[in-house]
Amino acid sequence: MKFDKSMAGYHMLVILSEVDGNFDAAEKKVVEQYIKENHPSLINLEVQNRIIDALPKELYMEHFEKVANDFLWQSTTEERNHFVNFAFKLVKADHKISKEENIYIDALYNLWDLAVE
């Protein structure tokens, strides 16, 4: 299944919010802000949440990489940079970046061949 850019972004943010085992209210607000600013009417969240909820934790990275690639092929550099800003807002929302969150952010940088600034 290929995900469109809006769904792929949503999946990446939700996975990022859950990899440390704690999806808190501050992280949820960042996800909601991303949807509101970028794709308010394009995502059926109930369906997307069922897909993500059905994923075993050990398949999170595989799915994250898949949707990151789906996003990559449908986006501009500017859109990817905008998304990365949301990803950073999300992982910093609870005032700590976990080892797991860092691994996923690094994977995103590698997959999208982004320069670390």
N, C-alpha and C positions, 0 to 999 in steps of 0.2 A: 504494500500500500504506500502510495506517495502522498505526502502531506503538503498542503499549500503553505505558503509563507506564514500566514497568520496562525495556523494550527501548529506548525513546526516551532514557531517562537513560543507559543503557549506551552507546548510539551517541554521545551528546554527549560523554561523558567520554573515550571512545576517540579521537574526532576531536580533542578538546582536547589529548590526550596526543601526538598525531601531527603537529599542525600546525607545530611547530617543527622537525620532521625527526628528533626524538630521543625515542623512547618508552622511558624508562629504568625501572629496577627500582622506584624510589621512586614513580613515577607508577602503575606497575602495581599496587602495594600499595594505593594509594588507590582504584583502580577495583575491586579485589577486596573492599576494605572496604565500599564502597558496595553492591555486590551482596550481600555477606553480611548487612549490616544492613537492607537494604531489600527485596530480592527474591531470596532464596537459591535458590528452586527454580523460579522462573518463566521463567528465560531459558536457552534453548539457545545457549550461547556459540559453539559451532562454526558454527551457522547464521548467527548475527549477525556473527561475524568474517568469514565468506565475503561477506556483503553489504557490509560496510565495506571489505574488501580489494579488492572489485571496483570501488569508486568511484575514478575518477581524482581526483587532488588538486585539480584545478580545480573539481570539483563538491562539495568538502567543505562549503563555506559554504551552498550550496543545500540539501544534505542536513541539515546542522546546523540550519538554520532550519526545515525541514520537521519534524524530530523534536522540536525545541523547541516548535513549535506543537502537535504531538500531545501532548506532555507537559503543556503549558499547559491544554488543554481537559479533561484528565483529573485535574488536581491541585488541591489547595487552596493558598492563599497560603503556609501553613506548610510544605507539601511542597516548594514552589518555593524557599523560603528555605533549607530543609534541603539541597536539591540544589545551590544556589549555593554553600553552604559547602563541599560536596564539590568543586565546580568550582575554587574558590579553593585548597583543599588540594592539588588535583592540579597546578595551574599553578605553585604555589610549592614543590612537592615536590623539584624539582631546584635549588632556591635561586635561581632567576632566572625572571622572567616575560618571555617573548619578545614581540616586537612582534606576531607572529601570534596568540599566545595572548591578548594584550590585545584584539586586534580581535574575537576570538570571544566573550570575556567581555563586551565592550561590546555586541556584537550580542544576546547573551542578555538583558542588562539592557534593551535597547531593545525586543526582542520581548515581554518579559514586563512591560514598563512598571514596572520596579523603580526605587526611589529609591536613589541613591548615598549611602551613609552615611559 
